[in-house]
Amino acid sequence: MSSPVEPPAGYHDVSIPIEALLPPGLILGGGIAVLALIPHFVLHGGTSFLDMSPLGGGAFVVVLIGLLIAHELLHAVGWMLAGGFGWDQVSFGIDRKTLSPYTHIHAPMPARAYRIGAVLPGIVTGLL
């Protein structure tokens, strides 16, 4: 890992602690899940998604973990390309308090680069 970079003059940290993101994320994610499940229940009744999936429960979990890793990698790639960062300035992990996966850049980042990396997983999955 490289040494920390000094922030430029006029820089101020606007990062949000992961604990502050969890409640609105759960509300938004829960709302989206409910909206997605309404048509499912209308069309298929109480049939479980896993019962309809060609993947068994274990394979579903493996695919889900793979998608979580790909999601975090897309954040990193977006920040690296838009902000000019290298792999030595990126770290990945799971927050122990919230069990949330995260990607972190160890340097001040322009807002434009942050926005690009933040939306990249949504753009890629939206296109897929």
Residue pairs with C-beta under 8 A, 6 or more apart in sequence:
1 88
1 89
1 91
1 106
2 86
2 88
2 89
2 106
4 106
4 107
5 106
5 107
5 108
7 108
8 108
11 108
14 111
18 95
18 97
18 98
18 100
18 102
19 97
19 98
21 100
22 98
22 100
40 49
44 52
50 56
50 57
50 60
53 60
55 63
68 101
69 101
70 121
71 101
71 121
71 125
72 92
72 101
72 102
72 103
73 103
74 117
74 120
74 121
74 124
75 103
75 117
75 118
75 120
75 121
76 90
76 92
76 103
76 105
76 117
77 117
77 120
78 113
78 116
78 117
78 118
78 119
78 120
79 85
79 90
79 103
79 105
79 109
79 113
79 114
79 116
79 117
80 86
80 87
80 90
80 117
81 116
82 112
82 113
82 116
82 117
83 105
83 107
83 109
83 110
83 113
83 114
83 117
84 113
85 105
85 107
85 109
89 105
89 106
89 107
90 103
90 104
90 105
90 106
91 103
91 104
91 106
92 101
92 102
92 103
92 104
93 101
93 102
93 104
94 100
94 101
94 102
95 101
95 102
